[in-house]
Amino acid sequence: DPETASIVINGSPLLFQRFCYLMMNKPKGVISASNDPRCRTVIDLVPEKWRRKGLFPAGRLDKDTEGLLLLTDDGMLAHELLSPRKHVEKTYFARVKGPMTEAVAEAFDRGLDIGEKRPTLPAKLIIVESGAEVSQVTVTIREGKFHQIKRMFEKVGSEVLYLKRISFGSLTLDETLAPGTFRPLTEEEIRQLQAGDQTA
């Protein structure tokens, strides 16, 4: 059993990991898919030795959105993270048009009608800096509707100029990762994901 046995090759222990977990800082202009005949995908950014593992992105970021993306071949874990009933938190940093006020934060907290069957779940908007032309905020949501954050800001009369995911469940983006680079998750990060501890 390679998961419990100690395997040594030429005096060096072979560390066996059943599944692969990579944290990527997704750059703009790349799509969150395993393959695409027309566009460059996040898997295209990973060296061949990792691609052979059947990696796929757990969830998606829009083509023009940057930030934290989990690549894995653990389908069960991905399903748990993405299940709508789990309400896994995702936090984004955004630059948006116009000033942000406490009234906007309260509207996000109540949930917004963005044209779906139901309003969005309550979202947490923190105003980092409010400016006349451009404001900086963080937004935490617990669902993943199509273009959700962009549509929420449109609803309050603003527009997203820049969007970056900085946390996903228990994972927080490693800021040492340049856009387009990745690293394996640490044992503790994997443990927290598998334990269902989804608070960043």
C-alpha positions, 0 to 999 in steps of 0.5 A: 500500500503506497499510502502507508508503506515507506518506500525508499529508492537509492536511499531516498524516501519516495513521498507518495501523494494520492492527489495533487493540489496546486495554488495558482495566481491566475493572470488576466487573459487566461481562461479557467479550463483544462483545455480550449482550442482557441484560448490559453488555459490555466493548465497550459501554464503548468509544466508537463510533469504536472499536467499528466496528473489530470489536473483541472481548476476547482471552480473558475475565474473570469478571463479578465480576473486575477488571483487564487485558483486551486488546481487539483485532480481530487474530484471529491474535494472539488465537488465539496468546495463548489457545492452551492449548499456548502456556501464556501466563502470567496473574497475578492479585492476590487477597484471600482468606479466612483465612491463607495458608501456605507449605504452600498455596504448595507445593500450588499449585506442585505443581498441584491437582485441581479436578475436571478430567481433569488437575490444574492446571499448577503455579501460583506463589502469592506471599503478600503479606500473611497475616492471620487473617481475610483474606490478600493474594496474587498468583497466576500461572497458565499456563492458563485453566480455568473459574473456575480461581483460585476453584476452586484456593482452594476446594480449599485451604479458602479463598475468593476475596473479590476478584480482579484480573488484573494481567498477561497475557503481556507486558502489565502493567496500566497502573495509571493506568487507572481501572476501565472505561477503556482506552488503545491499546497502545504500539508497544513493547507491540504489538511484544512481543505480536507477537514472542511475548515473553509474559513480563510 
